[in-house]
Amino acid sequence: MKDILEDIIANKRKEVDASKGLLPFENLRKLVEKKMELSEFAKHSMRNSLLNSQSGIISEFKRKSPSKGWIHENAKVTEVVPQYAQNGASAISILTDFTFFGGNQNFIREVRPLIETPILRKDFIIDEYQLYEAKLIGADAVLLIAADLTKVQCHELLQRAHQLELEVLLEIHDEKELDYLTPEVDMLGVNNRHLGTFHTDVQQSYDIAKLLPKEFTLVSESGISNPSTVKELRNAGFRGFLIGETFMKEEDPGAALKTFIQQIHN
């Protein structure tokens, strides 16, 4: 089976080039830096929110996936995300990739004034241009995927993100990618779903957690559909649990989150 990640990254390079044609990088950089000088960006720490939360749920606004197609095509971000925040989400993950996930950068721009909950821009970050975009639209954190980047690229993007006061969730898929991890990483995500085969196995999180020092803020991603799994993962050292399809497949994702959290605490 062809690795879908290759198609996604190839398309992402074209998207970034097109964006640079519309808004040159130097213009974007000056716009962001000016706003930072004027302190126009509110700060919401995703890492601190996870560490201080009793549930650690990162609710994801995800309308579509490459493997399942449309999950909730007509979902409105301005309706779902405030409900997520109101019903106990520790952080919000918002897909901004359009082609494969039905996302949009404007989703973050639209909901940022509506909530105080930290927002993760979930996309395939391959260029510092995307970090400046993330800052401009109001994200608090960005995802860096080890499988998309060399170790040098990952380190450079991490440093730039921190200069922009963005936290970083570094995502790995197996223990071979642990050498991407450095003390500067804010959160380490273990994706239980292989982006090439779409096979999902939460055991991946347990296996990797055993290899890591306890001081890292660990996030388990994908394949979590049962509150009991969250309890078990928390006992294994995880503090964040990224959940999208479990909520988004429901008519009312916010209500589904509320019920899920109640079951965690029972």
C-alpha positions as CSV (number, residue, x, y, z in Angstrom):
1,M,0.0,0.0,0.0
2,K,1.3,3.4,-0.9
3,D,2.1,5.6,2.0
4,I,-0.6,8.4,2.0
5,L,1.9,10.6,3.9
6,E,3.9,11.0,0.7
7,D,0.9,12.4,-1.2
8,I,0.0,14.7,1.7
9,I,3.5,16.1,1.9
10,A,3.8,16.6,-1.8
11,N,0.5,18.4,-1.8
12,K,1.5,20.5,1.2
13,R,4.6,21.8,-0.6
14,K,2.4,23.0,-3.4
15,E,0.0,24.7,-0.9
16,V,2.8,26.5,0.9
17,D,4.4,27.7,-2.4
18,A,0.9,29.0,-3.4
19,S,0.5,30.8,-0.1
20,K,3.9,32.4,-0.4
21,G,2.8,33.7,-3.8
22,L,-0.2,35.4,-2.3
23,L,1.5,36.7,0.9
24,P,5.3,36.7,0.6
25,F,7.1,35.3,3.6
26,E,8.8,38.7,4.4
27,N,5.3,40.4,4.6
28,L,3.9,37.6,6.8
29,R,6.9,37.7,9.1
30,K,6.7,41.5,9.6
31,L,2.9,41.3,10.2
32,V,3.4,38.7,12.9
33,E,6.3,40.4,14.5
34,K,4.5,43.7,14.6
35,K,1.5,42.1,16.4
36,M,3.9,40.4,18.9
37,E,5.5,43.7,19.6
38,L,2.1,45.1,20.4
39,S,1.2,42.1,22.6
40,E,-1.9,41.4,20.5
41,F,-1.6,37.6,21.1
42,A,-3.1,36.1,24.2
43,K,-1.1,33.2,25.7
44,H,-2.7,29.9,26.5
45,S,-0.3,27.1,27.4
46,M,-1.5,23.7,26.1
47,R,1.2,21.9,28.1
48,N,0.1,23.5,31.4
49,S,-3.5,22.9,30.6
50,L,-2.8,19.1,30.2
51,L,-0.7,18.9,33.3
52,N,-3.4,20.6,35.4
53,S,-6.4,18.8,33.9
54,Q,-8.2,15.8,35.5
55,S,-9.1,14.4,32.1
56,G,-6.4,15.7,29.6
57,I,-8.8,15.4,26.7
58,I,-7.7,17.2,23.5
59,S,-10.9,17.4,21.5
60,E,-10.4,17.5,17.8
61,F,-12.4,19.3,15.2
62,K,-12.0,16.9,12.3
63,R,-14.5,16.8,9.5
64,K,-12.8,14.3,7.2
65,S,-10.0,11.7,7.1
66,P,-8.1,10.1,4.2
67,S,-9.2,6.7,5.3
68,K,-12.9,7.2,6.1
69,G,-13.8,10.2,4.0
70,W,-16.3,12.7,5.5
71,I,-16.9,12.1,9.2
72,H,-19.1,15.2,9.8
73,E,-19.1,17.2,6.7
74,N,-21.6,19.9,7.8
75,A,-20.1,20.5,11.3
76,K,-19.6,24.2,12.1
77,V,-16.5,25.1,13.9
78,T,-18.1,28.0,15.7
79,E,-20.7,25.6,17.1
80,V,-18.6,22.5,17.9
81,V,-15.4,24.1,19.4
82,P,-17.1,26.4,22.0
83,Q,-19.1,23.3,23.1
84,Y,-15.9,21.4,23.4
85,A,-14.4,24.2,25.6
86,Q,-17.6,24.5,27.7
87,N,-17.8,20.7,28.3
88,G,-14.4,20.2,29.6
89,A,-11.8,19.9,26.9
90,S,-8.3,20.6,28.1
91,A,-7.2,21.7,24.7
92,I,-8.7,21.9,21.2
93,S,-7.0,20.4,18.1
94,I,-8.2,21.9,14.8
95,L,-7.3,20.4,11.4
96,T,-6.3,23.1,8.9
97,D,-5.4,20.8,6.0
98,F,-8.2,21.1,3.4
99,T,-7.5,18.5,0.7
100,F,-7.2,15.5,3.0
101,F,-9.0,16.5,6.2
102,G,-11.6,19.2,5.1
103,G,-9.9,21.7,7.3
104,N,-9.2,25.5,7.0
105,Q,-7.0,28.0,8.7
106,N,-9.9,30.2,9.1
107,F,-11.4,27.7,11.5
108,I,-8.9,28.8,14.2
109,R,-9.2,32.4,13.3
110,E,-13.0,32.2,13.8
111,V,-13.0,30.5,17.2
112,R,-10.0,32.1,18.8
113,P,-12.1,35.0,20.1
114,L,-14.7,32.6,21.4
115,I,-12.7,30.5,23.8
116,E,-9.8,30.6,26.3
117,T,-8.9,27.0,25.8
118,P,-5.5,26.3,24.2
119,I,-5.7,25.6,20.4
120,L,-3.4,23.3,18.5
121,R,-3.0,23.9,14.8
122,K,-2.9,20.3,13.5
123,D,-1.4,20.2,10.1
124,F,1.7,18.9,8.3
125,I,4.3,21.5,9.1
126,I,7.2,21.4,6.7
127,D,8.2,25.1,6.4
128,E,8.6,28.0,8.9
129,Y,6.1,29.9,6.8
130,Q,3.4,27.7,8.4
131,L,4.6,28.6,11.9
132,Y,4.0,32.3,11.2
133,E,0.6,31.4,9.7
134,A,-0.2,29.5,12.9
135,K,0.8,32.5,15.1
136,L,-1.2,34.9,12.9
137,I,-4.5,33.0,13.1
138,G,-4.2,32.5,16.9
139,A,-2.9,29.0,17.5
140,D,-1.1,28.3,20.8
141,A,0.7,25.2,19.7
142,V,1.7,23.4,16.5
143,L,2.2,19.8,15.6
144,L,5.6,18.6,14.2
145,I,5.6,15.1,12.8
146,A,8.9,13.3,12.9
147,A,8.0,11.2,9.9
148,D,7.7,14.4,7.8
149,L,11.0,15.9,8.7
150,T,14.7,15.3,9.1
151,K,16.1,15.7,12.6
152,V,17.7,19.0,11.5
153,Q,14.5,20.3,10.1
154,C,12.6,19.3,13.2
155,H,15.0,21.1,15.5
156,E,15.0,24.2,13.4
157,L,11.2,24.3,13.3
158,L,11.1,23.7,17.0
159,Q,13.4,26.6,17.7
160,R,11.4,28.9,15.4
161,A,8.1,27.9,17.0
162,H,9.5,28.8,20.4
163,Q,10.7,32.2,19.1
164,L,7.1,32.8,18.1
165,E,5.9,31.7,21.5
166,L,4.2,28.6,20.1
167,E,4.4,25.3,22.0
168,V,5.3,22.2,20.1
169,L,3.7,18.8,20.1
170,L,6.2,16.4,18.5
171,E,4.6,13.4,17.1
172,I,6.3,10.0,16.7
173,H,5.0,6.7,15.5
174,D,7.5,4.2,16.8
175,E,10.6,3.9,19.0
176,K,12.9,4.5,16.0
177,E,11.8,8.1,16.0
178,L,12.7,8.7,19.7
179,D,16.0,10.2,18.6
180,Y,14.0,13.3,17.5
181,L,13.2,14.0,21.1
182,T,15.1,16.8,22.9
183,P,14.5,18.4,26.3
184,E,13.1,21.5,24.5
185,V,10.1,19.6,23.2
186,D,7.0,20.8,25.1
187,M,4.8,17.6,24.5
188,L,5.5,14.3,23.0
189,G,2.7,12.7,21.0
190,V,2.5,9.0,20.2
191,N,0.3,8.4,17.2
192,N,-1.3,5.0,17.5
193,R,-2.3,5.2,13.8
194,H,0.2,4.5,11.1
195,L,-0.4,7.1,8.4
196,G,0.7,4.7,5.7
197,T,-1.4,1.7,6.5
198,F,-4.0,3.4,8.8
199,H,-3.6,0.4,11.2
200,T,-4.3,1.6,14.8
201,D,-3.0,0.0,17.9
202,V,-3.0,1.8,21.3
203,Q,-0.4,-0.6,22.6
204,Q,2.0,1.6,20.7
205,S,1.6,4.2,23.4
206,Y,2.2,1.8,26.2
207,D,5.3,0.4,24.6
208,I,6.9,3.8,24.0
209,A,5.9,5.2,27.4
210,K,8.1,2.5,29.0
211,L,11.1,3.9,27.2
212,L,10.7,7.5,28.3
213,P,11.7,9.5,31.4
214,K,8.7,10.5,33.5
215,E,9.3,14.3,33.0
216,F,8.0,14.4,29.5
217,T,4.4,15.5,28.9
218,L,3.1,12.5,27.0
219,V,0.1,12.6,24.6
220,S,-1.6,9.5,23.1
221,E,-3.2,10.1,19.7
222,S,-5.7,8.2,17.7
223,G,-7.7,5.0,18.4
224,I,-9.0,6.1,21.7
225,S,-12.8,5.5,22.0
226,N,-13.3,4.2,25.5
227,P,-13.0,6.1,28.8
228,S,-11.3,3.1,30.4
229,T,-8.5,3.4,27.9
230,V,-7.8,7.0,29.0
231,K,-7.7,5.8,32.7
232,E,-5.2,3.1,31.7
233,L,-3.0,5.5,29.6
234,R,-3.0,8.0,32.5
235,N,-1.7,5.3,34.8
236,A,1.0,4.6,32.2
237,G,2.2,8.2,32.4
238,F,0.2,10.0,29.7
239,R,-1.4,13.4,30.4
240,G,-3.0,14.2,27.1
241,F,-5.4,12.2,25.0
242,L,-6.2,13.4,21.5
243,I,-9.6,12.3,20.4
244,G,-11.4,13.3,17.2
245,E,-13.5,10.7,15.4
246,T,-15.1,9.4,18.6
247,F,-16.7,12.8,19.1
248,M,-17.0,14.1,15.5
249,K,-19.0,11.1,14.3
250,E,-21.8,12.0,16.7
251,E,-24.5,14.5,15.9
252,D,-23.5,16.6,18.9
253,P,-19.7,16.3,19.4
254,G,-19.7,18.6,22.4
255,A,-22.3,16.5,24.2
256,A,-20.3,13.3,23.3
257,L,-17.3,14.9,25.0
258,K,-19.2,15.7,28.1
259,T,-20.5,12.2,28.5
260,F,-17.0,10.8,27.8
261,I,-15.4,12.9,30.6
262,Q,-18.2,12.0,33.0
263,Q,-17.4,8.3,32.4
264,I,-13.7,8.9,33.0
265,H,-14.5,10.2,36.5
266,N,-17.0,7.5,37.4
